[in-house]
Amino acid sequence: MTRLRSAKIDRSVAVVCWVSAAAVCATFGCLLIEIIRAGYAEVSWEYLTSRPLDAGRAGGIGTVLVSTVLVLLVCLAVSIPVGVGAATWLSEFTTPGSRRARFVTGCVNLLASVPSIIFGLFGMVFFSQMLNLGISILSGGLTLACMVLPIVIQTTYSGLRSAAVELRLGAAALGLSRTSTLWYLLFPAATNGVVAGLLLSLGRAMAETAALLFTSGYATRMPESLLDSGRTLSVHIYDLAINVSGAESRAYASAFVLLILLLLVNLSTSMLAERWLRTRQTA
Amino acid sequence: MSPISLRLSILSRRTVDLIAGRWFCATAVLAASIVLLILVFVVREASSALSDIGVVRFLTDDTWRPTAGAKASYGIIPMLAGSLFVTSGAVIVAGVPGVLSALLIRFYAPPFLATIHRRVIELLAGVPSVVFGFWGLVVLVPIINRLHPPGQSLLAGILILSLMILPTIALTAEAALRGVPASYSSAAAALGMGRWATIWNVSLPVARRGILAGFLLAATRAIGETMAVVMVCGNIVQVPDSLFAPVRTVTANIAMEMGDAQAEHRSALFLTGLALMVLVALFLIAAGGPRRSEVS
């Protein structure tokens, strides 16, 4: 009797699971189709290369794309060396579980939980005002670097940890220095982790808006140096949707470009990872 | 290799090791200091509001009107309420489909479809919050507006946020269910328990802690979310009296006012930022420590 009832519940739960999953996928599908349908019609080569005019109601997103790329470059140029370094220290230069290691790990995990708007506040006070970088691409990039640092550290760390113990023991037996062991054996083994970190950071940084509002700002002119203000694509979407009336179609187009760029980043970075692995192995 | 050059190369190798070790240590110190710097700077900027205005006024003033000169008021309760309502609503709405998605992936779907569903959820997690907000503004808000004006409302915020945090809930629940030892389900099968009986009596109870931690992580994400909420919630400072009433969250308030805030007002905004960090910290403690990563 209870068995029969249990089987009945099982069937209904299965139905509910499928229905709810279908509903989630359908909602997501609606979102994607809406953005692609309305955005695709607006995007042209001219749109991608010309500068925004009339607060973004006309013109394109050329200068916005340049600012976005610059902010991302600053972010990665800082977060990758620091993140890989910190992960290497945690994995190779200190005893896991020691007080120092636990402290650094705890701080990094805490950093991963800080809301992005708080990063914006911090970047505004620390980079823009205290270090006197102003509202600039450099401030924005550095703020994002702080934000993605935990991602780089976590992925690189797990990459290094996945390297076999035999590699370390063999290198020690051959009398290789620590640096050589790292350079020739452990970093190649951790490539996957580093590239995964790069990919995730790039995606996260590209999607970020709140941390950039008060650090890299809204300027739409072509940035002449890293100390110029420049709006990124996500800030551009926000501005068009909220502050500019009659720019909805342009916001669709920008959202479409942002979604496509995120997709391209994921694809090309994983391809790069594959190729890099192959060359390292044959070298 | 002559003895001398061998010795030199050993020496330089040691120097290289030493320099590399120092560099790695320095980067680790830098990485650890960022979160402390953030805390120090937010507290420092908030301190003048703390001493000049005082915590009591933040909690007892009945509205937020920081630019009204002598009659300025600094009540953050309406915005804290806004943040908490939006967050708890989103967790409730996303909770059931999130866990159901995990059950589908683990138990009900054939492997091929389970993988596809997982991918879709991971893709959903990668959509930028500003795109969610924009979609909410142009699609969801007009629909809600037809039901009950003005459309930009607590409900819109809850629905958009629930879509954003659903991947967190689904993926952590799936990981928690995957962590249930296979021997448990074998034992359940040996006792003649059916699929649902196993899920209800064995898998879910064992994975309960992980699933709940996922809910709390999702809540930290929801309460810290800014862009999507600014775009769909209407941003009127009030304790909402219905699902269709506009609200302003703590994060939205910072995003909207920080651009041209001066002196007291600015410091007060930092204080609300500090309040936000305290809330996030409370959620994290409830979830059992900061986000568990593979590092720990």
Interface residues (C-beta under 8 A of the other chain):
Chain A: R3 S6 A7 I9 D10 V13 A14 V16 C17 W18 S20 A21 A23 V24 C25 T27 F28 C30 L31 E34 I35 P81 V82 G83 V84 G85 A86 T88 W89 L90 E92 F93 T94 F103 V104 T105 G106 C107 V108 N109 L110 L111 A112 S113 V114 P115 S116 I117 I118 F119 G120 L121 F122 M124 V125 F126 C146 L149 P150 I153 Q154 Y157 S158 R161 S177 R178 T179 S180 L182 G203 M206 A207 E208 T209 A210 L213 F214 S234 I237 Y238 A241 I242 E248 A251 Y252 A255 L258 L259 L262 N266
Chain B: R13 R14 V16 D17 A20 G21 W23 F24 C25 A26 T27 A28 V29 L30 A31 A32 S33 I34 V35 L36 L37 I38 F41 V42 E45 V96 P97 L100 S101 L103 L104 Y108 A109 H117 V120 I121 L123 L124 G126 V127 P128 S129 V130 V131 F132 G133 F134 W135 L137 V138 V139 L163 L166 G192 M193 G194 R195 W196 A197 I199 T220 I223 G224 E225 T226 M227 V230 M231 T251 I254 A255 M258 G259 L269 F270 G273 L276 M277 V280 L284 G289 P290 R291 R292 S293 E294 V295 S296
